[in-house]
């Protein structure tokens, strides 16, 4: 081992600036992953920007826990034992740009927890035990671009929850307990209303897979004019129409409806930029001949594991990509048709 390597080893594990039982890969990064650790170290260098805490026994973040590290820009709590976070725990972390709190037995957050995180661009709250999110929880996060809350047990969301997230691009609510009908009329609130997505018109990705959504009301996504990816896989939808995007054009390029209970597919003609359409593992038995009219950019279409025995001869005439037309046409044949063609 060279003298330089020896010095690095000392710094990484037992050096003056590296907290006990943690690892310091660079001057600005600290990783604490000790299963016996019950509280965070206090001697973190002011040079550190990234602080990662994994698989520890830390259960609580108090108001003073992180007050000595106001310079942090990235903070990650992954697979710990967090049960409660004080509403002022992040008060001093005004420079924070990325925050993750995932894989913990945490079932609530207090209002004001993120009140000082005006510079935050990425917030990940995945695989915890949240059942709901308080109104106003994200109001201070005006620079937020990515918000993930997948793998919780959220059954409903308050109206205007994303009101101030005007820069939001990616929203992931997959693998929760959202159920029922997504409605436009605020007098018919079940879980979602048009107000849910108010002011997030720049959203480009929306993930709602793995919930229990039974119906989408017309226009529910009308305000999401920049939406490119919509994942509704594994819900309970029986029908789908492009009217959910309103009555104008749509920028959607990817739509995943796999594993619902679709028996009917209405018009898709406004989805002129759609390239990927996944309809597999549903209960579709027939499609109209003009269902893909105007959907000329389509490159990938999956109709497998449905109840389709035949398709109209002209159904793929508008598709520009001949290879897609050929492969999908084969996929649409029944087993007997394929055998006859190959004989």
Secondary structure, DSSP 8 states (H G I E B T S, - for coil): --HHHHHHHIIIII-TTS-TTEEEEETTEEEE--TT--S--S---TT--EEEEES----EE-TTTTTT-TT-SEEEEES----EE-TTTTTT-TT--EEEEESS------TTTTTT-TT--EEE--SS------TTTTTT-TT--EEE-TTS------TTTTTT-TT--EEE--SS--EEEE-S-GGG-SSB-GGGGTT-TT--EEE-TTSEEEEE-TTTTTT-TT--EEE-TTS--SEE-GGGG-SS-----EEE-TTS---EE---TT-TT--EEE--SS------TTTTTT-TT--EEE--SS------TTTTTT-S-HHHHHHHHHHHS-HHHHHHHH-
